[in-house]
């Protein structure tokens, strides 16, 4: 893999679209500390693997909402481009979708899909994880500056875990951990299965006893069923005998009922016959009375017919009389309506007259109150002109305030910088010769210290003069601010007075509008008053009602004659003689109408008397026959009662046996249910016992064979890597240090062991250059082994500040190490100028304010 070009936009200190073309060979990004060199390496890693464990807020430029990186690289002569971007939403920075250009085809991917695709392209056999970067990349190609020495001080177990991941052999440890997890789980399962199956033998004994109990109970039920069968045969024979006697018993019972009933019926019919004969005599008397009344009705008929003709005449006149009464009511109603309408018009006219008077008084009062309107309008115009400069003065005041704040901030910043440098100079002076340079961190001589102090004193003097100038400027601006405020206060006072006048003008304008509305209302009232007076004088109201009243008066002239005739006829038929004639005629007529009914009743009574005589004779004959039949069969009832008592005893015995069978069957059902549950329980316990034996065998195999075998395989793989790693580690360290009294090696856990003259040393006791040499040799050995194990090419190596604490001789030896690595492309970041002599291309990184820039240098 070779990096060809990278473009940064809004990444940390790179604001504008910064494009860097990176050739093959050894490349150096050189510049002061904090100028933005390492940002380029972080951008390369971000383009390849996304944010991973990097906080997006640390990558996106402050104050910007979006940043991006475009990386162009080459793998096996194939060119690729990767684009990734980050977006700020609220306070959180997240990745957006990116794309990969492969064979001139652009394909968009999600964050996780893109990482998997990149790992495949650069041939890193590693599982993609969105929340972490590539472990193999971090150790085989690029290690950030802050992680260079971290591996040396890691806890051995953690270091070995990291290397397992890096060498892609963590599967062995994962398999072992999973096997141990399974052992813990299966041991628990064995304990559970043992607890459940330990009483298996006891449950099997209970099952056998339950089988026996069910068998005994089943035999008892079968014996009872045999008894039921025998008793059933006896009851069937008794039933046949009872059935043969039952008809005779029924006959005797029927006769016992029918004989008394016949006696009662004969007696009742004889009484009825006597009553019918008496009724016949009464009906004959009524018929003779009706014949007498028929003769009287013939005499009353002429007078009754005259009376009826008068009543018919009244009925003919009744509708006309009703029409007269309706017309009389409508006449009264219309007269009342017309009178009410007149009263309403008079009342409305009086009310409108009063309202007109009140409205005139109101208009007169309000016209007096708005005389000041024109005066206030002139004042309003005058005040508006006088405060027109107020917005300009306010803006001017804000600008002055801004300039004062800016000058104060600049003065405080310069004072802070001078104070910080003052402390650094004081610290350097207190240390004396050998103090670290604040710029390059090299040890300083006394002359160098004097030079730095003189430069600082000169700078401090210039800053003091500038701060004095700033304070003078602030005083001038504050004087202007006070003058401006006096003018603003005067104009704001006028502005408040203007608001008061405008409120008063609003009220007066409302009154003016109210007067106009009142005058319009007054005109409407005057029109209505005149209209009402005219209508009253000409009776020009209720016109429809007046027309209806005139029509009704014409109709009533005709209807009154008919009503008078009705009253005369009604008076005639109300005389007493007419009333008695009607009563006597109607009474006799009602009696005559009963004649046919009475004759029919006489005929019916004769028929009833004949039928009763026949029925009495028939019942007397039937009574004699029934008494003879009863005497013949009366003993059958006693015989039947004896048989039924015997039958009852047998049925009672059968019922008791059936109840016993039912109880035993219920008990048998419960026992069978218990038997079924116990069978299931015994079966489950047997299965649990078998499972326990299987788990025991599996656990023995895992503990005694599988886990030890996995550990041996992992140990042999690590040992093989460790041997070659040690050779490289010792070689790189020997080149970098070029001294025979300090030696290094890595133990079986890859922990660096440092010895000097046969004595062990801790990493913390080493000097800066020695510590960096150990870390760099360890890293380079690790890089070489990881590339070999991962099957990666040896094209790219990225080093971030690899020479911290190196002297000039070590920097020269570093060149030999880099030559032996034989990497097609080595990208280094450093502030050391000594590295420029053995690199192929130099990029100088500078920082102006808070923005980084890159210039191409020459070696």
Secondary structure, DSSP 8 states (H G I E B T S, - for coil): -EEEEEEEESBTTB-S-EEEE--SEEEEEE--TTSSHHHHHHHHHHHHH-STTS-HHHHB-TT-SEEEEEEEEEETTEEEEEEEEEEEETTEEEE--EEEEETTEEEEE-HHHHHHHHHHHTT------TTS--HHHHHHTEE-GGGTTHHHHS-HHHHHHHHHHHTT-HHHHHHHHHHHHHHHHHHHHHHHHHHHHTTHHHHHHHHHHHHHHHHHHHHHHHHHHHHHHHHHHHHHHHHHHHHHHHHHHHHHHHHHHHHHHHHHHHHHHHHHHHHHHHHHHHHHHHHHHHHHHHHHHHHHHHHHHHHHHHHHHHHHHHHHHHHHHHHHHHHHHHHHHHHHHHHHHHHHHHHHHHHHHHHHHHHHHHHHHTTTHHHHHHHHHHHHHHTTTHHHHHHHHHHHHHHHHHHHHHHHHHHHHHHHHHHHHHHHHHH-TT-B-TTT--B--HHHHHHHHHHHHHHHHHHHHHHHHHHHHHHHHHHHHHHHHHHHHHHHHHHHHHHHHHHHHHHHHHHHHHHHHHHHHHHHHHHHHHHHHHHHHTT-S-HHHHHHHHHHHHHHHHHHHHHHHHHHHHHHHTSHHHHHHHHHHHHHHHHHHTHHHHHHHHHHHHHHHHHHHHHHHHHHHHHHHHHHHHHHHTTHHHHHHHHHHHHHHHHHHHHHHHHHHHHHHHHHHHHHHHHHHHHHHHHHHHHHHHHHHHHHHHHHHIIIIIHHHHHHHHHHHHHHHHHHHHHHHHHHHHHHH--SSEEEEE-TT--EEEEETTEEE-GGGS-HHHHHHHHHHHHHHHHHHHHHHHT--S-EEEEESTTTT--HHHHHHHHHHHHHHT-SEEEEEES-GGGGGG-SEEEEEEEETTEEEEEEE--
